[in-house]
Amino acid sequence: MDDVRTFSGTLIADLVLPHARTLKERRAPQRALVQKLKNHDFAVAQVGPPDLVQRLFLAITAVSGSESLLEELLDGAERLLFASGFEVGEIRRMIDVDSFYSG
């Protein structure tokens, strides 16, 4: 009987763009950050109130067959967040494991 484990991890990031005065001023840096994350194979969704001018809440998710690889992937996503034009207010990290038995 085979045991297949999958690890999924999600970062919830509270990001701040203090110089944005309109949603339009926030969109370009938001699109650039989301595209960078997607280029690294992360699933990305805006969560939270969409109409806040200076704040952005993103959920960034990755899946792996290895917990250590998943941790490395999420560390890379955090580096991309800190290297963006946004200030990082808070990041929450959640990791789930699921097993599938076949046989």
C-alpha positions in Angstrom: 0.0 0.0 0.0 1.4 3.4 -1.0 1.2 6.5 1.2 1.2 9.7 -0.8 1.5 12.9 1.2 0.8 16.4 -0.1 1.7 19.6 1.7 -0.1 22.8 0.9 1.0 26.1 2.3 -0.6 29.6 2.2 0.7 33.0 3.1 -1.8 35.7 3.9 0.0 39.0 3.5 -1.2 42.4 4.7 0.7 44.9 2.4 0.8 48.7 2.6 1.5 51.1 -0.2 1.7 54.4 1.8 2.1 56.8 -1.2 -1.0 55.5 -3.1 -3.7 58.1 -3.1 -6.1 56.2 -5.4 -6.8 52.6 -6.4 -5.3 53.3 -9.8 -2.0 54.2 -8.1 -2.1 50.9 -6.3 -3.0 48.7 -9.3 0.4 48.9 -11.2 2.5 47.7 -8.3 -0.1 45.2 -7.4 -0.2 43.7 -10.9 3.6 43.6 -11.0 3.8 41.7 -7.6 1.1 39.3 -8.5 2.7 38.5 -11.9 6.1 37.9 -10.2 4.5 35.5 -7.8 2.7 33.7 -10.6 5.9 33.5 -12.6 7.2 31.4 -9.6 4.2 29.1 -9.9 2.3 30.4 -6.9 -1.5 30.7 -6.9 -2.4 34.2 -5.9 -5.7 35.8 -4.9 -6.6 39.2 -3.6 -8.6 38.7 -0.3 -10.0 41.2 2.1 -11.6 44.5 1.2 -10.8 45.4 -2.4 -11.5 49.1 -2.1 -8.8 50.1 0.5 -6.5 52.5 -1.3 -3.2 51.9 0.6 -3.7 48.3 1.7 -3.7 45.0 -0.1 -4.4 41.6 1.2 -3.0 38.7 -0.8 -3.3 34.9 -0.3 -0.3 33.1 -1.9 -0.5 29.3 -2.1 1.9 26.5 -3.1 1.7 22.7 -3.0 4.5 20.1 -2.7 5.2 16.5 -1.9 7.9 17.6 0.5 7.4 19.8 3.6 10.9 21.1 3.5 10.5 22.1 -0.2 7.2 23.8 0.6 8.9 25.8 3.4 11.6 26.9 0.9 8.9 27.9 -1.7 7.1 30.0 0.9 10.3 31.6 2.0 10.9 32.6 -1.6 7.4 34.1 -1.8 8.1 36.1 1.4 11.4 37.4 -0.2 9.4 38.6 -3.2 6.9 40.4 -0.9 9.7 42.1 1.0 11.4 43.1 -2.3 8.3 44.6 -3.7 7.3 48.3 -3.5 4.9 47.4 -0.7 5.6 47.6 3.0 4.8 44.3 4.7 2.5 44.8 7.6 1.9 41.2 8.6 2.3 37.7 7.1 0.6 34.6 8.3 1.8 31.2 7.2 -0.4 28.1 7.3 0.7 24.6 6.3 -1.6 21.6 5.9 -0.7 18.0 5.2 -3.0 15.4 3.5 -2.4 11.7 2.9 -3.7 9.5 0.2 -3.5 5.7 0.6 -3.9 3.5 -2.4 -3.5 -0.2 -2.7 
